[in-house]
Amino acid sequence: MTATLWSVQPAPAATPAMDRVTPDAWTSPAGVWSTVISLIVVFAITILVMMVLGDAGFSQLDLYVAIGLTTLVPYLLWMRLLVRFDPWIPRARKLVFLAILWGCIPAVLASVFMETELDGVVTELGEASLGLMVVAPFSEELAKGLFVVLVYIFGRRHLRGPWDGLFVGALVGAGFGFAEDIGYLANAFSDGGVIGLIVNYVLREVFTAHAHLVFTACTGLAAGLAARHGLSMGHGLVWIGLGFLAAFALHAMWDTSTAVLPSGETVMLFEPIIQGAVYAAIAIVGLSILRRREDKMLTARLAEYAEAGWFSAEEIASVADPKARRAAVKRTRRMPALRRQAVRLLFAAQTLLALNREKALMAKNQIDHTEEEDVRLRKLVVSARAMGTD
């Protein structure tokens, strides 16, 4: 098979043999059930780990489970927001599971260990205040960011660009924040009863649940950019290091305000509300800017396929235009199952083609992508036939 350069226009549309539309892992019954079971396992292990760290007996199991279930809500809402920004590509189920698992358990345990060791050092140096302002942010972001590094080293195929990296980082941050909040809220109940629990729940889950997502998303964003540009392993790790520094800086600023502001109930109430609003604004503005840049890229890359006869203007808009994308998502919900699956497969394959093409162009690699491209395009045509539009 002759190698095809990404800089060359895509081949004219062809008609491959008819095949069935394969359900993706997220919508097939097996995929749904395995995902649910996996998340239940993560939830159960997280509860047990936080009980051990909090020296809680099994008599408090019902408290921890109740806190865990209510704490899930804000994190699910934030992850739903991320998915709304990028609705067509189903993420690798194992990667999603491992990212959440890492945030909930290994990252929590590693950060506790590092904080314990480093707190002893700064205390001996007479700089106990550094524990909150430096040690905690450094330990937690390092523990979370290690998963991003592992994905970059061993699973770079999952990082097609900045959005993929950001998504992985946010998943790890969500897992970490979820586990951490269970511990904080359990302590709040022990110290202040139901009132203390309610006040802390509102402050942590309503106003600041997104904090760890924002922090670790910086590390993931850097990894995604490095992967798209095809950097060497060393240069890529340098970029990830810069992302880690951004995550550490944001985290340190968050914790430092708690240490330097005057004490008092009013400050304790309004400080997290103000900070939460600022960081939420940073997250939403950042997501919007990144989404617009990605949409421009998708439009440019898919236009090259459109010139070769693969896509219509409406199909490109359903992937790259925000309003058309939202309308397409709504339309698919009203479709019969097979048609809905076909449309989603069509748009997912379109998006992947554009991302793969952009990644190769940015990396300036002459990649023999013909086989992969043919597979994707074959799925596109099969989807069109399943919809009765071919």
C-alpha positions as CSV (number, residue, x, y, z in Angstrom):
1,M,0.0,0.0,0.0
2,T,1.4,3.4,-1.0
3,A,2.0,5.9,1.8
4,T,-0.2,8.9,1.7
5,L,0.9,12.3,3.0
6,W,-1.5,14.2,5.3
7,S,-0.7,17.3,3.3
8,V,-2.3,15.8,0.2
9,Q,-6.1,16.2,-0.3
10,P,-8.2,13.2,0.8
11,A,-9.0,10.6,-1.8
12,P,-12.4,11.0,-3.6
13,A,-15.3,9.3,-1.8
14,A,-15.7,5.6,-2.5
15,T,-18.4,3.0,-1.8
16,P,-17.2,0.1,0.4
17,A,-19.0,-3.1,1.0
18,M,-22.2,-2.8,3.2
19,D,-21.7,-3.6,6.8
20,R,-23.6,-3.2,10.0
21,V,-23.3,-0.2,12.4
22,T,-21.3,-1.4,15.4
23,P,-22.6,0.0,18.7
24,D,-20.0,1.9,20.7
25,A,-19.0,0.8,24.2
26,W,-21.0,3.5,25.9
27,T,-24.4,2.7,24.3
28,S,-24.3,-1.1,24.0
29,P,-25.9,-2.9,27.0
30,A,-22.6,-4.6,27.9
31,G,-20.8,-1.3,27.8
32,V,-23.4,0.5,30.0
33,W,-23.4,-2.3,32.6
34,S,-19.7,-2.7,32.8
35,T,-19.3,1.1,33.2
36,V,-21.9,1.2,36.0
37,I,-20.3,-1.8,37.8
38,S,-16.8,-0.2,37.4
39,L,-18.0,3.1,38.9
40,I,-19.7,1.3,41.8
41,V,-16.5,-0.5,42.6
42,V,-14.5,2.8,42.5
43,F,-17.2,4.4,44.8
44,A,-17.0,1.5,47.3
45,I,-13.2,1.4,47.4
46,T,-13.1,5.2,47.8
47,I,-15.5,5.1,50.7
48,L,-13.4,2.4,52.5
49,V,-10.1,4.3,51.9
50,M,-11.5,7.6,53.2
51,M,-12.9,5.8,56.3
52,V,-9.5,4.3,57.0
53,L,-7.8,7.7,56.5
54,G,-10.4,9.3,58.8
55,D,-10.1,6.6,61.5
56,A,-13.8,5.9,61.2
57,G,-15.4,2.7,62.4
58,F,-17.9,0.7,60.4
59,S,-20.6,2.2,62.5
60,Q,-20.1,5.3,60.4
61,L,-20.4,3.5,57.1
62,D,-23.9,4.8,56.4
63,L,-22.7,8.4,57.0
64,Y,-19.8,8.0,54.5
65,V,-22.0,6.4,51.9
66,A,-24.7,9.1,52.2
67,I,-22.0,11.8,52.0
68,G,-20.4,10.1,49.0
69,L,-23.7,9.8,47.1
70,T,-24.6,13.5,47.6
71,T,-21.0,14.6,46.8
72,L,-21.3,12.8,43.4
73,V,-23.9,15.3,42.2
74,P,-21.8,18.4,41.6
75,Y,-19.0,16.4,40.0
76,L,-21.4,14.6,37.6
77,L,-22.8,18.0,36.6
78,W,-19.3,19.4,35.9
79,M,-18.4,16.4,33.8
80,R,-21.7,16.7,32.0
81,L,-20.6,20.3,31.1
82,L,-17.4,19.0,29.6
83,V,-19.2,16.4,27.6
84,R,-21.6,19.1,26.2
85,F,-18.6,20.9,24.8
86,D,-17.4,17.8,23.0
87,P,-20.5,15.5,22.5
88,W,-19.6,13.2,19.6
89,I,-16.5,11.2,20.6
90,P,-17.1,8.4,23.1
91,R,-14.0,8.2,25.3
92,A,-12.1,5.0,25.9
93,R,-14.0,3.4,28.7
94,K,-10.9,2.0,30.4
95,L,-9.1,5.3,30.3
96,V,-12.1,7.1,31.9
97,F,-12.3,4.4,34.6
98,L,-8.5,4.5,35.3
99,A,-8.5,8.3,35.4
100,I,-11.3,8.5,38.0
101,L,-9.8,5.6,39.9
102,W,-6.4,7.2,40.0
103,G,-7.9,10.5,41.3
104,C,-9.9,8.8,44.0
105,I,-7.4,6.4,45.4
106,P,-3.7,6.4,44.3
107,A,-3.5,10.2,44.0
108,V,-5.1,10.7,47.4
109,L,-2.9,8.1,49.1
110,A,0.3,9.5,47.4
111,S,-0.6,13.1,48.3
112,V,-1.2,12.1,52.0
113,F,2.1,10.4,52.1
114,M,4.0,13.3,50.5
115,E,2.3,15.9,52.6
116,T,3.1,14.0,55.8
117,E,6.8,13.7,54.9
118,L,7.2,17.3,53.6
119,D,5.2,18.8,56.5
120,G,7.7,17.4,58.9
121,V,10.5,19.0,56.9
122,V,8.9,22.5,56.8
123,T,8.0,22.3,60.5
124,E,11.6,21.6,61.4
125,L,12.6,24.6,59.3
126,G,10.2,26.8,61.2
127,E,8.0,27.4,58.2
128,A,4.8,25.6,59.1
129,S,2.7,28.0,57.0
130,L,4.3,26.6,53.9
131,G,2.5,23.4,54.6
132,L,-0.8,24.9,53.4
133,M,0.5,27.3,50.8
134,V,3.2,25.1,49.1
135,V,3.4,21.5,50.3
136,A,-0.3,20.6,49.9
137,P,-0.7,22.1,46.4
138,F,2.7,20.6,45.3
139,S,1.9,17.2,46.6
140,E,-1.6,17.0,45.3
141,E,-0.9,18.3,41.8
142,L,2.2,16.0,41.5
143,A,0.1,13.0,42.6
144,K,-2.7,13.8,40.2
145,G,-0.4,14.8,37.3
146,L,1.5,11.6,37.4
147,F,-1.4,9.9,35.7
148,V,-1.3,12.4,32.9
149,V,2.4,11.6,32.5
150,L,1.6,7.9,32.3
151,V,-1.0,8.4,29.7
152,Y,1.4,10.6,27.6
153,I,4.1,7.9,27.8
154,F,2.1,4.8,27.4
155,G,-1.2,5.9,25.8
156,R,-0.5,8.8,23.6
157,R,-2.9,7.6,21.0
158,H,-5.7,8.7,23.3
159,L,-4.3,12.3,23.2
160,R,-5.3,13.7,19.8
161,G,-5.1,17.3,21.0
162,P,-5.6,19.7,23.9
163,W,-9.2,18.8,24.5
164,D,-8.4,15.1,25.1
165,G,-5.6,16.1,27.5
166,L,-7.9,18.5,29.3
167,F,-10.6,15.9,29.6
168,V,-8.2,13.3,31.1
169,G,-6.8,15.9,33.6
170,A,-10.3,17.0,34.6
171,L,-11.3,13.3,35.2
172,V,-8.4,12.8,37.6
173,G,-9.2,16.1,39.3
174,A,-12.8,15.1,39.7
175,G,-11.9,11.8,41.3
176,F,-9.5,13.4,43.7
177,G,-11.9,16.2,44.6
178,F,-14.7,13.7,45.2
179,A,-12.6,11.6,47.6
180,E,-11.2,14.6,49.4
181,D,-14.6,16.1,49.9
182,I,-15.9,12.9,51.5
183,G,-13.2,13.2,54.1
184,Y,-13.8,16.9,54.7
185,L,-17.6,16.6,55.0
186,A,-17.3,13.6,57.4
187,N,-15.0,15.7,59.6
188,A,-17.5,18.6,59.4
189,F,-20.3,16.4,60.6
190,S,-18.1,15.1,63.5
191,D,-17.2,18.7,64.5
192,G,-20.4,20.6,63.8
193,G,-23.2,18.1,63.4
194,V,-25.8,18.5,60.8
195,I,-25.5,22.3,60.6
196,G,-21.7,22.0,60.1
197,L,-22.2,19.3,57.4
198,I,-24.8,21.4,55.5
199,V,-22.7,24.6,55.6
200,N,-19.6,22.8,54.4
201,Y,-21.5,20.9,51.8
202,V,-22.8,24.2,50.3
203,L,-19.4,25.8,50.3
204,R,-17.5,22.8,49.0
205,E,-19.9,21.2,46.6
206,V,-22.0,24.1,45.3
207,F,-19.2,26.8,45.1
208,T,-15.9,25.0,44.9
209,A,-16.3,21.4,43.6
210,H,-14.7,22.4,40.3
211,A,-11.4,23.5,41.8
212,H,-9.5,20.3,41.4
213,L,-10.9,19.8,37.8
214,V,-9.5,23.2,36.9
215,F,-6.1,22.6,38.5
216,T,-5.3,19.2,36.9
217,A,-6.9,20.2,33.6
218,C,-3.9,22.5,33.2
219,T,-1.5,19.6,33.3
220,G,-3.7,17.6,30.9
221,L,-4.0,20.5,28.5
222,A,-0.2,20.7,28.2
223,A,0.0,16.9,27.5
224,G,-2.6,17.2,24.8
225,L,-0.8,20.1,23.1
226,A,2.5,18.2,23.3
227,A,0.9,15.1,21.7
228,R,-0.7,17.1,18.9
229,H,2.6,18.8,18.0
230,G,4.3,15.4,17.9
231,L,7.0,16.4,20.4
232,S,9.7,14.0,21.5
233,M,9.3,12.3,24.8
234,G,11.7,14.7,26.5
235,H,10.2,17.9,25.0
236,G,6.7,16.6,25.7
237,L,7.5,16.0,29.4
238,V,8.9,19.6,29.6
239,W,5.5,20.9,28.3
240,I,3.7,18.7,30.8
241,G,6.0,20.2,33.5
242,L,4.9,23.7,32.5
243,G,1.3,22.6,32.7
244,F,2.0,21.2,36.2
245,L,3.5,24.5,37.2
246,A,0.3,26.3,36.1
247,A,-1.8,23.8,38.1
248,F,0.4,24.2,41.1
249,A,0.3,28.0,40.9
250,L,-3.6,28.1,40.7
251,H,-3.8,25.6,43.5
252,A,-1.3,27.5,45.7
253,M,-3.2,30.8,45.1
254,W,-6.4,29.1,46.2
255,D,-4.9,27.7,49.4
256,T,-2.8,30.8,50.1
257,S,-5.8,33.1,50.3
258,T,-7.1,30.8,53.1
259,A,-3.9,31.3,55.0
260,V,-3.3,35.0,54.6
261,L,-6.9,36.4,54.9
262,P,-8.0,37.4,58.4
263,S,-9.9,34.8,60.4
264,G,-13.6,35.1,61.1
265,E,-16.9,33.5,60.1
266,T,-17.7,36.1,57.5
267,V,-14.4,35.6,55.7
268,M,-14.7,31.8,56.0
269,L,-18.1,31.9,54.3
270,F,-17.4,34.4,51.5
271,E,-13.8,33.5,50.6
272,P,-14.7,30.2,49.0
273,I,-17.8,31.7,47.3
274,I,-15.7,34.5,45.7
275,Q,-12.8,32.1,44.8
276,G,-15.2,29.5,43.5
277,A,-16.9,32.1,41.2
278,V,-13.5,33.4,39.9
279,Y,-12.2,29.9,39.1
280,A,-15.5,28.8,37.6
281,A,-15.3,31.9,35.3
282,I,-11.7,30.9,34.4
283,A,-12.9,27.3,33.6
284,I,-15.9,28.4,31.5
285,V,-14.0,31.1,29.6
286,G,-11.1,28.8,29.0
287,L,-13.3,26.0,27.8
288,S,-15.2,28.4,25.4
289,I,-11.9,29.7,23.9
290,L,-10.5,26.2,23.5
291,R,-13.8,25.0,21.9
292,R,-13.8,27.9,19.4
293,R,-10.2,27.2,18.4
294,E,-11.0,23.5,18.0
295,D,-14.1,24.3,16.0
296,K,-12.1,26.4,13.5
297,M,-9.6,23.6,13.2
298,L,-12.4,21.0,12.6
299,T,-14.0,23.2,9.9
300,A,-10.7,23.6,8.1
301,R,-9.8,20.0,8.1
302,L,-13.3,18.7,7.2
303,A,-13.5,21.2,4.4
304,E,-10.7,19.3,2.8
305,Y,-12.7,16.1,3.0
306,A,-15.8,18.0,1.7
307,E,-13.9,19.0,-1.4
308,A,-13.2,15.4,-2.1
309,G,-16.9,14.6,-1.8
310,W,-17.0,13.0,1.6
311,F,-19.1,15.4,3.7
312,S,-21.9,17.9,3.1
313,A,-21.8,21.4,4.6
314,E,-24.6,20.4,7.0
315,E,-22.6,17.4,8.3
316,I,-19.5,19.6,8.9
317,A,-21.6,22.2,10.8
318,S,-23.0,19.4,13.0
319,V,-19.5,18.7,14.1
320,A,-17.8,22.1,14.1
321,D,-20.6,24.7,14.6
322,P,-21.8,25.1,18.2
323,K,-25.4,25.9,17.4
324,A,-25.7,23.2,14.7
325,R,-24.0,20.8,17.1
326,R,-26.5,21.4,19.9
327,A,-29.4,21.0,17.4
328,A,-27.9,17.8,16.1
329,V,-27.6,16.4,19.6
330,K,-31.3,17.2,20.3
331,R,-32.3,15.6,17.0
332,T,-30.5,12.4,17.8
333,R,-32.4,12.0,21.0
334,R,-35.7,11.7,19.1
335,M,-34.4,9.2,16.5
336,P,-34.9,5.4,16.6
337,A,-32.0,3.5,18.2
338,L,-30.3,2.4,15.0
339,R,-30.6,5.7,13.3
340,R,-29.4,7.5,16.4
341,Q,-26.4,5.2,16.6
342,A,-25.6,5.7,13.0
343,V,-25.7,9.5,13.3
344,R,-23.4,9.5,16.3
345,L,-21.0,7.1,14.6
346,L,-21.0,9.4,11.6
347,F,-20.1,12.5,13.6
348,A,-17.6,10.7,15.8
349,A,-15.8,9.4,12.8
350,Q,-15.8,12.8,11.2
351,T,-14.3,14.4,14.3
352,L,-11.6,11.7,14.6
353,L,-10.6,12.1,11.0
354,A,-10.2,15.8,11.4
355,L,-8.3,15.4,14.7
356,N,-5.9,12.7,13.2
357,R,-5.3,14.9,10.2
358,E,-4.5,17.9,12.3
359,K,-2.2,16.0,14.5
360,A,-0.2,14.7,11.6
361,L,0.0,18.1,10.0
362,M,1.1,19.7,13.2
363,A,3.7,17.0,13.7
364,K,4.9,17.4,10.1
365,N,5.0,13.6,9.9
366,Q,4.6,11.7,6.7
367,I,2.4,8.9,8.0
368,D,0.9,6.0,6.2
369,H,-2.5,6.6,7.5
370,T,-4.4,5.0,4.6
371,E,-5.6,1.9,6.4
372,E,-6.8,3.8,9.4
373,E,-8.5,6.4,7.2
374,D,-10.2,3.8,5.1
375,V,-11.6,2.1,8.2
376,R,-13.1,5.4,9.4
377,L,-14.5,6.3,6.0
378,R,-16.0,2.9,5.6
379,K,-17.8,3.4,8.8
380,L,-19.1,6.8,7.6
381,V,-20.5,5.2,4.4
382,V,-22.1,2.4,6.4
383,S,-23.7,4.9,8.7
384,A,-25.1,6.8,5.8
385,R,-26.6,3.6,4.3
386,A,-28.1,2.7,7.7
387,M,-29.8,6.1,7.8
388,G,-31.1,5.5,4.3
389,T,-29.4,8.6,2.9
390,D,-26.8,6.9,0.7
